[in-house]
Amino acid sequence: MSARINARLDDELAEQVEELRKLTGKTLTELVEAALRAYYEQHHAKSTRPAEAFRRAGFIASHPGPRHLARDYKKHLSALLGRKT
């Protein structure tokens, strides 16, 4: 599926688009597609649940470890912190 877009740009923005087109060698269609994808990703990231945003940013991952770690993490953390002081 494809959709046609008709948009009016003020002179300043039209000049910026033309400058981008010359700098990148991309067509107007490619620039509009890239801009809309970036805008969508930015908006979509804000509307997702916090855990999903952390996962996409690489802050949440899984790693094999002892089965009891989830239950006893405070004990293990205290032991590790005690060694650092």
C-alpha positions as a LaTeX table, in Angstrom:
\begin{tabular}{lrrr}
\hline
Residue & $x$ (\AA) & $y$ (\AA) & $z$ (\AA) \\
\hline
Met1 & 0.00 & 0.00 & 0.00 \\
Ser2 & 1.18 & 3.53 & $-0.65$ \\
Ala3 & $-0.34$ & 6.88 & 0.19 \\
Arg4 & 0.14 & 10.23 & $-1.45$ \\
Ile5 & 0.80 & 13.25 & 0.77 \\
Asn6 & 0.16 & 16.86 & $-0.15$ \\
Ala7 & 1.60 & 19.34 & 2.36 \\
Arg8 & 2.28 & 23.05 & 2.48 \\
Leu9 & 5.62 & 24.15 & 3.94 \\
Asp10 & 6.64 & 27.67 & 4.85 \\
Asp11 & 9.63 & 29.08 & 2.97 \\
Glu12 & 12.12 & 28.40 & 5.77 \\
Leu13 & 11.17 & 24.74 & 6.13 \\
Ala14 & 11.07 & 24.26 & 2.35 \\
Glu15 & 14.64 & 25.61 & 2.16 \\
Gln16 & 15.74 & 23.25 & 4.95 \\
Val17 & 14.19 & 20.29 & 3.14 \\
Glu18 & 15.93 & 21.26 & $-0.08$ \\
Glu19 & 19.25 & 21.62 & 1.77 \\
Leu20 & 18.78 & 18.15 & 3.31 \\
Arg21 & 17.94 & 16.72 & $-0.10$ \\
Lys22 & 21.15 & 18.13 & $-1.58$ \\
Leu23 & 23.31 & 17.11 & 1.40 \\
Thr24 & 22.03 & 13.55 & 1.60 \\
Gly25 & 21.26 & 12.83 & $-2.04$ \\
Lys26 & 17.90 & 11.44 & $-0.93$ \\
Thr27 & 14.63 & 12.08 & $-2.68$ \\
Leu28 & 11.89 & 14.12 & $-1.08$ \\
Thr29 & 9.93 & 10.90 & $-0.58$ \\
Glu30 & 12.86 & 9.28 & 1.25 \\
Leu31 & 13.26 & 12.32 & 3.51 \\
Val32 & 9.56 & 12.42 & 4.37 \\
Glu33 & 9.53 & 8.67 & 5.07 \\
Ala34 & 12.60 & 8.94 & 7.34 \\
Ala35 & 11.14 & 11.93 & 9.20 \\
Leu36 & 7.78 & 10.23 & 9.73 \\
Arg37 & 9.46 & 7.00 & 10.92 \\
Ala38 & 11.61 & 8.96 & 13.40 \\
Tyr39 & 8.58 & 10.90 & 14.65 \\
Tyr40 & 6.59 & 7.68 & 15.04 \\
Glu41 & 9.40 & 5.98 & 16.97 \\
Gln42 & 9.77 & 9.00 & 19.25 \\
His43 & 6.04 & 9.15 & 19.93 \\
His44 & 5.69 & 5.38 & 20.26 \\
Ala45 & 8.56 & 5.21 & 22.78 \\
Lys46 & 6.77 & 7.73 & 25.00 \\
Ser47 & 3.52 & 5.80 & 24.92 \\
Thr48 & 4.97 & 2.41 & 25.85 \\
Arg49 & 5.12 & 0.99 & 29.32 \\
Pro50 & 8.26 & 1.89 & 31.29 \\
Ala51 & 9.50 & $-1.72$ & 31.37 \\
Glu52 & 9.30 & $-1.90$ & 27.58 \\
Ala53 & 11.23 & 1.36 & 27.22 \\
Phe54 & 13.96 & 0.02 & 29.53 \\
Arg55 & 14.08 & $-3.27$ & 27.62 \\
Arg56 & 14.47 & $-1.50$ & 24.28 \\
Ala57 & 17.21 & 0.70 & 25.74 \\
Gly58 & 19.13 & $-2.39$ & 26.87 \\
Phe59 & 18.67 & $-1.88$ & 30.61 \\
Ile60 & 16.67 & $-5.07$ & 31.11 \\
Ala61 & 18.11 & $-8.38$ & 30.05 \\
Ser62 & 18.20 & $-11.89$ & 31.31 \\
His63 & 21.22 & $-13.77$ & 32.51 \\
Pro64 & 21.44 & $-17.27$ & 33.88 \\
Gly65 & 22.04 & $-17.41$ & 37.59 \\
Pro66 & 21.14 & $-19.36$ & 40.69 \\
Arg67 & 17.43 & $-20.23$ & 40.92 \\
His68 & 17.20 & $-18.80$ & 44.42 \\
Leu69 & 18.68 & $-15.42$ & 43.42 \\
Ala70 & 15.27 & $-13.78$ & 42.96 \\
Arg71 & 14.29 & $-14.89$ & 46.44 \\
Asp72 & 17.63 & $-14.16$ & 48.16 \\
Tyr73 & 18.85 & $-11.14$ & 46.20 \\
Lys74 & 18.96 & $-8.86$ & 49.28 \\
Lys75 & 21.27 & $-11.25$ & 51.11 \\
His76 & 23.57 & $-11.51$ & 48.07 \\
Leu77 & 23.54 & $-7.76$ & 47.50 \\
Ser78 & 24.36 & $-7.06$ & 51.16 \\
Ala79 & 27.27 & $-9.49$ & 50.99 \\
Leu80 & 28.62 & $-7.83$ & 47.84 \\
Leu81 & 28.25 & $-4.34$ & 49.26 \\
Gly82 & 29.87 & $-5.42$ & 52.52 \\
Arg83 & 32.97 & $-6.47$ & 50.58 \\
Lys84 & 33.24 & $-3.07$ & 48.95 \\
Thr85 & 33.33 & $-1.04$ & 52.17 \\
\hline
\end{tabular}
